[in-house]
Amino acid sequence: SATLPSELQTPVTQFCLEQQSHGGANRHVWAVDFMQLLPVLPGTHTHVAQFSINLGCGSYQPANRWTRISIPLPNAALTETTRFRWKQSGTGTGNMWAIDNG
């Protein structure tokens, strides 16, 4: 991501993407599939993802407790289409976890 200087933040600003060097014809070819312009937001994180997590919940362990987690979200994630995916790989009861109150 790149910050656009305030003097260039106008309704008529144009963008040009340029590949300044490459390895010759038909080499290092690239394409832009998606570009998103976001508003300038304050430098500090203004939004967080919060949820409760329980680690090791697949087996009986009296010390297992729900813990509240807060993760700051980068400005690029502040869109209407942002999704989060939590994935558990592997099998077995020793590495199970649960998320709630997201």
C-alpha positions, -999 to +999 in steps of 0.1 A: +000+000+000+011+035-006-001+069+008-011+095-016+001+130-007-027+153+003-021+177-026-028+148-050-060+138-034-083+154-059-113+142-080-091+144-111-060+126-100-049+099-124-027+069-118-001+053-140+014+019-132+048+014-148+072-016-149+106+002-150+127-029-157+122-064-170+141-093-184+132-088-220+102-095-243+076-119-228+096-121-195+086-108-161+051-101-174+026-088-148-009-076-146-031-058-121-062-077-112-076-054-086-068-019-072-086-003-043-084+033-032-092+038+004-097+070+024-069+083+044-074+073+080-055+082+111-021+065+116-033+047+148-054+016+146-091+027+149-107-007+145-101-041+161-113-077+157-124-091+191-133-126+200-129-152+227-107-182+222-104-215+241-072-234+234-070-272+239-107-276+243-107-311+228-095-327+260-103-322+297-079-297+311-091-278+342-068-249+333-085-243+299-101-208+300-117-186+275-095-156+267-106-124+251-084-114+221-082-080+204-064-078+170-058-043+155-070-042+119-050-025+092-066+003+072-068-020+041-091-043+059-117-017+066-140-025+037-175-038+033-162-070+018-135-080+043-138-116+055-119-135+081-111-172+079-100-192+109-086-226+099-075-255+120-052-279+103-042-313+115-063-338+136-063-349+171-078-336+203-047-320+217-046-291+193-084-282+192-096-247+198-128-228+197-138-192+189-169-175+203-183-140+208-167-127+176 
